[in-house]
Amino acid sequence: MSDTLENEAIAEALAVIDQSLERVHERGMLTSSEVSDLLLDVRLLLAGASLEPEPAAAN
């Protein structure tokens, strides 16, 4: 994975976490399904970036 894609994936994951933390702070608690959803969202963002194909090397 390129550094750019890796940095973008990390930035997206951090944004998802930050948004969720804001919602939690307002409510004070989370259900277990909300925690699972958050973790799955972050995992998908990070895993999706690692599956991006690397550009082929020019010969």
NUFI-749003 format. One record per residue (C-alpha): residue number from 1; x, y, z; residue in one letter; chain. Coordinates in Angstrom, 1 decimal, padded with zeros to 4 digits. Layout:
BEGIN
+-------+--------+--------+--------+-------+-------+
| pator |      X |      Y |      Z | lumlo | fimar |
+-------+--------+--------+--------+-------+-------+
|   NUM |      X |      Y |      Z |     A |     A |
...
+-------+--------+--------+--------+-------+-------+
! end
This chain:
BEGIN
+-------+--------+--------+--------+-------+-------+
| pator |      X |      Y |      Z | lumlo | fimar |
+-------+--------+--------+--------+-------+-------+
|     1 |  000.0 |  000.0 |  000.0 |     M |     A |
|     2 |  001.3 |  003.4 | -000.8 |     S |     A |
|     3 |  002.0 |  006.0 |  001.9 |     D |     A |
|     4 | -000.7 |  008.2 |  000.4 |     T |     A |
|     5 | -003.4 |  005.5 |  000.5 |     L |     A |
|     6 | -002.3 |  004.5 |  004.0 |     E |     A |
|     7 | -002.5 |  008.1 |  005.3 |     N |     A |
|     8 | -005.9 |  008.6 |  003.7 |     E |     A |
|     9 | -007.2 |  005.4 |  005.3 |     A |     A |
|    10 | -005.9 |  006.5 |  008.7 |     I |     A |
|    11 | -007.4 |  010.0 |  008.2 |     A |     A |
|    12 | -010.8 |  008.4 |  007.3 |     E |     A |
|    13 | -010.7 |  006.0 |  010.2 |     A |     A |
|    14 | -009.9 |  008.9 |  012.6 |     L |     A |
|    15 | -012.8 |  010.9 |  011.2 |     A |     A |
|    16 | -015.2 |  008.0 |  011.8 |     V |     A |
|    17 | -013.8 |  007.7 |  015.4 |     I |     A |
|    18 | -014.1 |  011.4 |  016.0 |     D |     A |
|    19 | -017.7 |  011.6 |  014.8 |     Q |     A |
|    20 | -018.6 |  008.6 |  016.9 |     S |     A |
|    21 | -016.9 |  010.1 |  020.0 |     L |     A |
|    22 | -019.0 |  013.3 |  019.5 |     E |     A |
|    23 | -022.2 |  011.3 |  019.5 |     R |     A |
|    24 | -021.2 |  009.3 |  022.5 |     V |     A |
|    25 | -020.2 |  012.4 |  024.4 |     H |     A |
|    26 | -023.7 |  013.9 |  023.8 |     E |     A |
|    27 | -025.5 |  010.7 |  024.9 |     R |     A |
|    28 | -023.1 |  009.3 |  027.6 |     G |     A |
|    29 | -023.4 |  005.7 |  026.6 |     M |     A |
|    30 | -023.4 |  003.3 |  023.7 |     L |     A |
|    31 | -025.1 |  000.0 |  022.9 |     T |     A |
|    32 | -023.0 | -003.0 |  022.1 |     S |     A |
|    33 | -024.3 | -003.0 |  018.5 |     S |     A |
|    34 | -023.2 |  000.7 |  018.1 |     E |     A |
|    35 | -019.7 | -000.3 |  019.3 |     V |     A |
|    36 | -019.7 | -003.2 |  016.9 |     S |     A |
|    37 | -020.8 | -001.0 |  014.0 |     D |     A |
|    38 | -018.1 |  001.6 |  014.8 |     L |     A |
|    39 | -015.4 | -001.1 |  014.9 |     L |     A |
|    40 | -016.6 | -002.6 |  011.7 |     L |     A |
|    41 | -016.6 |  000.8 |  010.0 |     D |     A |
|    42 | -013.1 |  001.5 |  011.0 |     V |     A |
|    43 | -011.9 | -002.0 |  010.0 |     R |     A |
|    44 | -013.5 | -001.7 |  006.6 |     L |     A |
|    45 | -011.8 |  001.7 |  006.0 |     L |     A |
|    46 | -008.4 |  000.3 |  007.0 |     L |     A |
|    47 | -008.8 | -003.1 |  005.2 |     A |     A |
|    48 | -010.2 | -001.5 |  002.0 |     G |     A |
|    49 | -007.1 |  000.8 |  001.7 |     A |     A |
|    50 | -004.8 | -002.2 |  002.1 |     S |     A |
|    51 | -006.6 | -004.0 | -000.7 |     L |     A |
|    52 | -006.0 | -001.2 | -003.2 |     E |     A |
|    53 | -003.8 | -002.5 | -006.0 |     P |     A |
|    54 | -000.3 | -001.2 | -006.2 |     E |     A |
|    55 |  000.5 |  000.4 | -009.6 |     P |     A |
|    56 |  002.5 | -001.9 | -011.9 |     A |     A |
|    57 |  006.1 | -001.1 | -012.3 |     A |     A |
|    58 |  007.1 |  000.2 | -015.7 |     A |     A |
|    59 |  009.7 | -001.8 | -017.5 |     N |     A |
+-------+--------+--------+--------+-------+-------+
! end
